[in-house]
Amino acid sequence: MEIEKKLEFLGKAAQYDLCGEACSPMVHRLKDDLGRWLYPAVLPDGKRVVLLKVLLTNACVNDCLYCANRAGRDCPRMAFTPEELASTFDALWRRGLVKGLFLSSAVDAKPDDVMARMVAVAEIIRRRYGFPGYIHLKVIPGASKAAVEALARWATRISVNLEAPSPEALKRIAPAKNFTENLFAPIAWIKELVEEGKVLLPAGQTTQFMVGPGGEKDRELLRLAQSLYRDFGLRRVYYSAFQPIPDTPFEDHPPTPAWRENRLYQADFLIRRYGFTVEELPFDSEGNLSREGDPKLLWALKHPEFFPVEINTADYYQLLRVPGIGPRSARRIISARRKGNINCLEDLKRLGIVTKRAAPFITLKGKKPTFQMSLI
Ligand code: SF4
């Protein structure tokens, strides 16, 4: 089969894996003149690049209920050889069309055998073609620790898709996968390998949840995310709103609304960057985040005892609790205060603060500024 056809087909098949904040199925993909599927992405260091995002194969022995590649689904199946994929990547890189690789795979053989082919791709790209840049490799569920270590040696970033926050939720969407042995164990191994200095992984490890069809609650997802950040050193947790795929058991399952994914990212950001704990977040009686307002604003409205915050004396973490003030603007406020008082909303606006959101929750030299309330 022609390489171009494989590239187009297996590039399209990789769209459900998230590899960076701007690298999701929602983001417009680039197509070059040969019809290849290339994805804009944001690397961990903030650089915007184009990645070749592709599956090694879409043939799979597993039957996860939501997946386009599940065994028995009627669709064309194809696979790259490691040589084919490595030389294709090299050609794209030398033409300046891509700056990195995101490689995942369905499971057409024993997990370690699939991983060995992924290792071969990365090894050829690094050793033979001398590519020094970003390579994100996906761990195949059920792989051994030795196979994970071999994969991690060539990767800039590695990831294991947990898909669900508990064994029960995983059973509902991927009955053949064992949450603890197939998915959680590799996350712990990767942490150990990094701590023991056996692998470098400069961009660390990440994971991804499929949001919706497992019946999980937002609180469960965020509790596990918090533990993954705190106890396992994960760099990012990605949340993928479920979209039904024709000719799968979940084809009639309602799609997960985009606002739920958005709220999860907002809450995740509060945990990672703002010093919030999951238990502080405003969940409803079912354990889900509200559609009506962002979690930080709803927390602020529920905690009048914390406000108003005096902008001229509050510490960094007090400032971060104010709606409209983020890490960068909190640092700007602290820096500006060294030169004198912040006297009015105009001063705050100049520092990048969203004053219509912050105003109800602050004082400036002891006085409450006038404001109009916003729930956006
Ligand atoms: S193992 Fe991966 S590719 Fe195979 S059916 Fe499950 S999610 Fe799809």
Boltz pocket constraint, residues with backbone or C-beta under 6 A from the ligand:
constraints:
  - pocket:
      binder: B
      contacts: [[A, 60], [A, 61], [A, 62], [A, 63], [A, 64], [A, 67], [A, 68], [A, 69], [A, 70], [A, 71], [A, 105], [A, 106], [A, 107], [A, 174]]
      max_distance: 6.0
